[in-house]
Amino acid sequence: MTNIFDSNTEHYQAEIEKYTGIVGKNHDFFVQDKIRLLRDSFSEIGNLETLKVLDIGCGIGLGHSQISEMVNELHGVDISAESLKLAKERNPNVIYDTYDGNVLPFQNNTFDCVYAICVMHHVPKLQWNKFVQEMLRVVRVGGKILIIEHNPLNPATLYIVKNIELDRDANLLTAWKSKKIFRNAGADRTKVRYTLFMPFDHAFFRKIDRLFSWIPFGAQYIASARKLE
């Protein structure tokens, strides 16, 4: 996985654009949807301006310029040193670190929220539980962990994932599976919200998208949980 992302850093966004274009939107449309999901989720924890947040598998730091303005402190980690080099150039106010993909380089109870966007499907299945346990270890008691993932129940999602070189190792997981992994790792209050039912960037359609958020056929979903002890 490291070699794939290191060798494709400069072409990452262009590679994705080729296939997101089939629904008539560039990649930024999908980035902005995730930023809205994160903002909603962060607001459930407390005052956004006080939050210390970690992005696991942050890659080249897409969306970090906006996310870092929302919160008090944003950290990003990735196994790809080349991706982080570009992320640092783009977002000098974000704190970046490499990690080995197993143990996060932070003390217990460090963050208010720990999230991973479209990362779990690159993690080997046998390591899913360990991955979430690490998220829980570094988030504080009362804090939140969350993932945003591709929904394998959506045909368009399956087509795009199948054709993107960077997703050649992908093991897509359903929202139900994500919730089960969260619970097995010791998290509480798990919940899921589906998103991207319609590729239209307009307030009206975003409201429709939210109304449909319980239906398990959106292109992606956000799964979250709390650390209560």
C-alpha positions in Angstrom: 0.0 0.0 0.0 2.8 2.4 0.8 4.4 2.0 -2.6 1.1 2.6 -4.4 0.4 5.9 -2.7 4.0 7.1 -2.8 4.3 6.5 -6.5 0.9 8.1 -7.3 1.0 11.2 -5.1 1.2 13.7 -7.9 -1.5 12.0 -9.9 -3.9 11.1 -7.1 -6.5 13.7 -7.7 -6.4 13.3 -11.5 -6.9 9.6 -11.2 -10.0 10.0 -9.1 -11.4 12.8 -11.4 -11.5 10.4 -14.3 -14.2 8.3 -12.6 -16.1 10.8 -10.4 -16.7 12.6 -13.7 -19.2 10.0 -14.7 -21.7 11.6 -12.4 -20.9 15.0 -13.7 -18.9 16.3 -10.7 -15.2 16.9 -10.0 -13.5 15.5 -6.9 -13.9 18.8 -5.0 -17.7 18.2 -4.9 -17.1 15.0 -2.9 -14.5 16.7 -0.7 -16.9 19.4 0.3 -19.6 16.8 1.1 -17.2 15.2 3.6 -16.3 18.5 5.1 -20.0 19.1 5.8 -20.3 15.7 7.4 -17.3 16.4 9.6 -18.6 19.8 10.7 -21.9 18.2 11.7 -20.1 15.5 13.6 -17.6 17.8 15.3 -20.4 20.0 16.5 -21.9 17.1 18.5 -18.7 17.0 20.6 -18.5 20.6 21.7 -17.3 24.0 20.6 -15.5 23.5 17.3 -12.9 26.1 18.1 -11.6 24.1 21.1 -11.3 20.8 19.4 -8.1 18.8 18.8 -8.6 16.5 15.9 -6.7 13.7 14.1 -7.1 12.6 10.5 -5.7 9.1 10.0 -4.6 8.3 6.4 -4.8 12.0 5.5 -2.9 11.6 2.2 -2.1 14.9 0.5 -4.4 16.8 3.0 -7.4 17.4 0.8 -9.9 19.6 2.7 -7.4 20.4 5.5 -7.3 24.1 4.7 -11.0 24.3 5.6 -11.0 21.8 8.4 -8.1 23.4 10.2 -10.0 26.7 10.2 -12.9 25.0 12.0 -11.0 23.5 14.9 -8.3 24.5 17.3 -5.7 22.0 16.2 -5.6 19.5 13.3 -3.2 16.7 13.0 -2.7 14.3 10.1 -0.9 11.0 9.8 -0.1 8.8 6.8 2.1 5.9 5.9 3.1 7.8 2.7 6.0 10.2 3.2 5.6 11.6 -0.3 1.9 12.4 0.3 2.7 14.2 3.6 5.4 16.2 1.9 2.8 17.7 -0.4 0.3 18.0 2.4 2.7 20.1 4.4 3.4 22.4 1.5 -0.3 23.0 1.0 -1.3 23.3 4.7 1.5 24.8 6.9 -0.8 25.2 9.8 -1.6 21.5 10.1 0.7 19.1 12.1 1.7 16.1 10.1 3.5 12.9 11.0 4.3 9.6 9.3 3.3 6.3 11.0 3.8 2.6 10.4 0.1 1.8 9.9 -0.1 0.0 13.2 0.6 2.2 16.2 -0.4 5.8 16.1 2.5 8.1 17.4 0.4 9.7 20.2 -0.3 9.2 23.8 -3.6 7.9 25.1 -6.6 10.3 25.3 -4.9 12.9 23.1 -7.7 14.0 20.8 -11.3 15.1 20.9 -12.1 13.4 17.6 -10.2 10.9 15.5 -11.4 10.2 11.9 -10.4 8.3 8.8 -11.8 9.1 5.4 -11.9 6.2 2.8 -9.0 4.5 4.6 -10.5 1.4 6.2 -11.0 -0.3 2.9 -7.2 -0.2 2.4 -6.5 -1.8 5.7 -6.3 -5.6 5.7 -9.4 -7.2 7.1 -7.5 -8.9 9.9 -6.3 -5.5 11.1 -9.7 -3.7 11.1 -10.3 -4.3 14.8 -6.7 -3.2 15.7 -7.1 -0.1 13.5 -10.3 1.0 15.4 -8.7 0.1 18.8 -5.9 2.5 18.0 -8.4 5.2 17.2 -10.1 4.6 20.5 -6.8 4.6 22.4 -5.8 8.1 21.3 -9.2 9.7 21.6 -10.2 11.1 25.0 -13.0 9.7 27.1 -16.2 11.4 25.8 -14.6 11.9 22.5 -15.7 10.5 19.1 -14.2 8.3 16.4 -15.6 8.2 12.9 -15.0 6.8 9.5 -16.3 7.8 6.1 -16.4 4.9 3.7 -17.6 3.8 0.2 -20.9 2.0 0.4 -20.7 -1.4 -1.4 -24.5 -1.5 -1.8 -24.3 1.4 -4.3 -23.6 0.3 -7.9 -22.0 3.6 -9.0 -19.6 3.3 -6.0 -18.6 -0.3 -7.0 -17.9 0.8 -10.6 -15.7 3.7 -9.6 -13.7 1.6 -7.0 -13.2 -1.2 -9.5 -11.7 1.2 -12.0 -9.4 3.3 -9.8 -5.8 2.0 -9.6 -5.3 3.3 -6.1 -8.3 1.2 -4.9 -7.0 -2.1 -6.4 -6.5 -3.5 -2.9 -9.9 -2.3 -1.6 -11.9 -4.4 0.8 -15.2 -2.5 1.0 -17.1 -2.9 4.2 -20.8 -2.2 4.8 -22.0 0.2 7.4 -23.3 -2.7 9.5 -19.8 -4.2 9.5 -18.3 -0.9 10.5 -20.7 -0.6 13.5 -19.8 -4.1 14.6 -16.1 -3.4 14.5 -16.7 -0.3 16.5 -18.6 -2.2 19.2 -16.1 -5.0 19.2 -13.3 -2.5 19.9 -15.2 -1.1 22.9 -16.9 1.9 21.4 -20.4 3.0 22.4 -23.3 4.9 20.8 -22.6 3.8 17.3 -24.6 5.4 14.5 -24.6 5.6 10.7 -25.6 8.2 8.2 -25.7 7.6 4.4 -24.8 10.3 2.0 -24.4 11.2 -1.7 -27.7 10.0 -3.0 -27.8 12.8 -5.6 -24.7 14.5 -7.2 -26.1 18.1 -7.1 -24.4 20.9 -5.3 -27.5 22.9 -4.2 -29.0 23.5 -0.7 -32.3 21.9 -1.8 -30.7 18.6 -2.8 -28.5 18.6 0.3 -31.7 18.7 2.3 -33.1 15.8 0.3 -29.8 13.9 0.9 -30.2 14.4 4.6 -33.8 13.2 4.5 -32.6 10.0 2.8 -29.7 9.5 5.2 -31.2 6.4 6.9 -31.6 4.6 3.5 -28.6 2.2 3.0 -27.9 3.0 -0.6 -26.1 6.3 -0.6 -22.7 6.3 -2.4 -20.9 6.7 0.9 -21.6 6.6 4.6 -20.3 8.0 7.9 -20.1 5.7 10.9 -19.3 7.2 14.3 -19.1 6.1 17.9 -18.1 7.5 21.3 -15.5 6.5 23.8 -17.3 6.5 27.2 -14.7 4.8 29.4 
